């Protein structure tokens, strides 16, 4: 099984598991061996799925401002967890290809494999929810037709992105491209880098 086939199947499993309760407070039940790549892929999509629904909730125009602030803080934490996990997945690739010697004319990609996988995870969520809209019984025919067209585009996008990731991994494995991972230096969560935070001290 290709890496993207594995990823897409795990993302779908995570999304299906979440929607058994459809509740942002549902505890995760990761079925895969701890610290395996499958475990990290499932965790990655679970974080994305919960955050997707938090983003929906916070856009309720009737939401209590105090509740909205709590959710905003939760989304901030989720974004940090997501970034940390992407870097962890990139560590898996760095280790996997550590013995590959890049050719003299090897090129670097615009993004690391794990950040491409991050986009694949989000696409799985878009596809799931757009499919719901395309089949919504209480929606108009016009709405369902529009959602169906968008779903076709998303499915094509997933196919193309999956192919691009497979090509990138092949290029790395053959030394045609090399990985160089820059840690995400998020400043707003760091008390020593965010002026609002260090100004309070």
N, C-alpha and C positions, 0 to 999 in steps of 0.2 A: 504494500500500500504506500502511495506517495505521501510525503509529509503533509501536503495540503489536504489530501483525502482524509488523513487521520485527524487533522485539525478541524476540518469542517464537520466531521462526524461527532467529535467531542463537543464542539460548540453547539451543535443541534441537541445533543444529550443534555448539556447544561441548561439550555433554554427550555427544553421540555420539562426538565426536573423543576426549574423555577416556577413554571406556569401550572404545576400541580396545585400550588397554593396561591400563586400570584400575589405574594406579600413580601414587601421589602425587608421584613424582619425575620423571614424564614431562615433558619440556620443552614449553612451549606453542608451537603453530604457528599463529599468527594469520593468517588468509587475507585480511584486509581491509587497505585502504590505511592506512598509519600515520597516527594522529591523526584519522581519520574517526570519526564517531559509531558506525559499524558496528564499527570496530576497538575502541573503548572498551567497547561492549556485549559483544563476544566476550571481551575481557579480564576484564570484570566477572564474567561467569558462570564463566569458567575459575577465577578466584580462589575463587568460591563453591563450585565443584565440588570442587576440591582440598581446601578447608577442610571440606566435608561429610565427606569420607573420612578426613581427619585426626581429626575429631570421633568418627567410628566407631572408629578405631584406638585412641584414647586411653581409650576405655571398656572395653577388654579387661581383665577382672579379673586376668588373668595377666601383664599388661604389666610389664616391668622399670621400676621407679620412675625410674631415670636416663633411660631412653628416653622415659618419659612427660613428664619435665621438658623434654626437647628438643622434643617435639611441642607442649607447652604454649607454649613460647617461639615456635615456628613459627606457632601459631594466633594468638598476640598480634600478630605481625608481619602476618599475613594480615588480621586485623581492621583494622589501621591502613591497609594497602593498599586494602582494600575501602572504607573511609571516604574516603580520598583520591580514589579513583576516582569515587565517588558525587558528590563535590564537583566533580570535573572534568566529569562529565556535566551537572550543574546549570549549569556555566559555559557549556556548549553551548546550553542553553535560554535562559540570560540573554542570550547574544549573539543568538540567533535572534529573541527578542522585544524587543530593546533599543529599537526604534523604535515600539513599541506604547504609546500613551498610555492609561493606566488611566482609566476613568470615575470621576466624583466619588464614586460609591457602590460602587466596586470593593472586593472583599473578599480577604483573604488565606486561603490554604488551610492546613490543619493540618500538611501536609508538602509539601515541594518535589516537583516532578515526578520528580527522580532518586531520591529515597528511596522513592517509589511503585514506580519501576522496579526498585529493589533488592528489594522484596518480590516483584515479578513474577519476578525471576531465581530467588529461593529457591523460589517455587511451582513453577517448571519442574523443579527438582530433586526436590521432594516428589512431583510427578506421575510423574516417571521411575521413582523407586524404589518408589512405591506400586504402579505397574503391574507391576513385577517381582514384588512380593509377591503380587499378585492372580493371577499366572500361575506361581508357583513350583511346580515339579513335585514337590518333596519335602515340600510343606506340606499340611496337612489341608484338607479342603473347608471347614471352619469358618473356618480362617485365611484362605483365599482369598476366601471370601464377605465376611468382615469387611473385608479390604483392598479389595475391589471397591467396597463401599459408601463407604469413605473416599476412594477414587479419584474417585467420582462427585462428592463434595463438593468435592474439590480442583479438578476440572475446572470446576465451577460457579463456584468462587471465582476461578479465573483469568479466566473470561469476565466476571465482575462487575468485577474489578479492572482488566482491560483497558478495559472500557467507562468506568470512573471516570477512568482516566488520560486517555483520549481526550477526555472531557468537560472535564477540567481544562485540557488543552492548548488546547482550543477556547475556553474561557472566557478564558484568558490572551491568546490571539491576538485576541480581540474586546474586550479591555479590561475584561471583567467581573470578572476576578480578576487579582491581580498577584503576582509572585514576590518573595520576600524570603528570602535564603539566609543562614543562620547557620552559620559554620564550626563543625565539631564540635571542642569544646575538650576533648579527651581528656587527662585529667590523669595517668593511671597510667603513660604512656609518657614523660612529660616530667620529666627529672631535677630541674627547678626547681619542680615542682608536686607531685610524689609524695614525701611525707615519709619514706618508707622509703629513697628514692633520695637525696634531699638531706641526709638525716640521716647518710648514709655519708660525705659529703664533708667 
